[in-house]
Amino acid sequence: MKAELIYLWINRDRHGCFQQEGFNFSPHYRVSYNQGTRELIIEQLDQLNVFQNSHIANVSAVIGENGTGKTCLLYTSPSPRDS
């Protein structure tokens, strides 16, 4: 079974980079979190896989200037070892 991280909500990370931030990683879903109602909203999108190779489903990039929290985001994200 394949697993894919489609959304990550960070209430507060230990490095102080992110507070109450959500990150979408999938072109197939639009995900948001409502803190007031504690509701996770998932909307499936009609997307075409632009890759000709069926082994590639998605490519995500984390881009930003130095000091914007790219490494903090990667440290906060779950890894396959955490499963």
C-alpha positions as CSV (number, residue, x, y, z in Angstrom):
1,M,0.0,0.0,0.0
2,K,1.3,3.5,-0.9
3,A,0.9,6.4,1.5
4,E,0.9,10.0,0.5
5,L,1.1,13.1,2.7
6,I,-1.5,15.4,1.3
7,Y,-1.8,17.9,4.1
8,L,0.1,19.0,7.2
9,W,-1.3,21.2,10.0
10,I,1.2,22.7,12.4
11,N,-0.3,24.2,15.5
12,R,3.1,25.3,16.8
13,D,6.5,23.7,16.1
14,R,9.2,23.5,18.6
15,H,11.5,25.8,16.6
16,G,9.0,28.7,16.5
17,C,8.9,28.8,12.7
18,F,5.2,28.0,12.2
19,Q,2.1,28.7,14.3
20,Q,-1.4,27.6,13.1
21,E,-0.2,26.9,9.5
22,G,-1.6,24.4,7.0
23,F,0.4,23.0,4.0
24,N,-1.2,21.2,1.0
25,F,1.0,18.7,-0.8
26,S,-1.4,17.1,-3.3
27,P,-2.6,18.3,-6.6
28,H,-5.6,16.0,-6.2
29,Y,-7.1,17.5,-3.0
30,R,-7.6,20.9,-1.5
31,V,-7.5,20.6,2.3
32,S,-8.1,23.1,5.0
33,Y,-8.5,23.0,8.7
34,N,-11.0,25.2,10.7
35,Q,-9.7,25.6,14.2
36,G,-12.9,27.0,15.5
37,T,-15.0,24.0,14.6
38,R,-12.0,21.5,14.6
39,E,-13.2,20.5,11.1
40,L,-10.9,19.1,8.4
41,I,-12.3,20.0,5.0
42,I,-11.2,17.9,2.0
43,E,-12.2,18.7,-1.5
44,Q,-11.2,16.4,-4.3
45,L,-10.0,18.2,-7.4
46,D,-10.2,17.1,-11.0
47,Q,-6.6,17.0,-12.0
48,L,-4.7,15.3,-14.8
49,N,-1.4,13.6,-14.1
50,V,1.0,15.6,-16.3
51,F,3.7,12.9,-16.1
52,Q,3.8,10.3,-18.9
53,N,5.2,7.7,-16.5
54,S,2.5,6.1,-14.3
55,H,5.1,5.6,-11.6
56,I,5.2,9.3,-10.8
57,A,2.0,10.6,-9.2
58,N,3.1,13.9,-7.7
59,V,6.1,16.2,-7.2
60,S,6.1,18.8,-4.4
61,A,8.7,21.4,-3.8
62,V,9.5,23.5,-0.8
63,I,10.9,26.8,-2.0
64,G,11.7,30.0,-0.2
65,E,14.5,32.4,0.8
66,N,17.0,31.6,3.5
67,G,15.6,31.7,6.9
68,T,11.9,31.2,5.9
69,G,11.5,27.8,7.6
70,K,12.0,25.3,4.8
71,T,14.1,23.0,7.0
72,C,11.8,23.5,10.0
73,L,8.9,22.3,7.8
74,L,10.9,19.2,6.7
75,Y,11.8,18.4,10.3
76,T,8.2,18.8,11.4
77,S,6.8,16.6,8.6
78,P,6.3,12.9,9.4
79,S,8.7,10.5,7.8
80,P,8.1,6.9,6.7
81,R,10.1,5.8,9.7
82,D,7.4,7.3,12.0
83,S,4.8,4.9,10.7
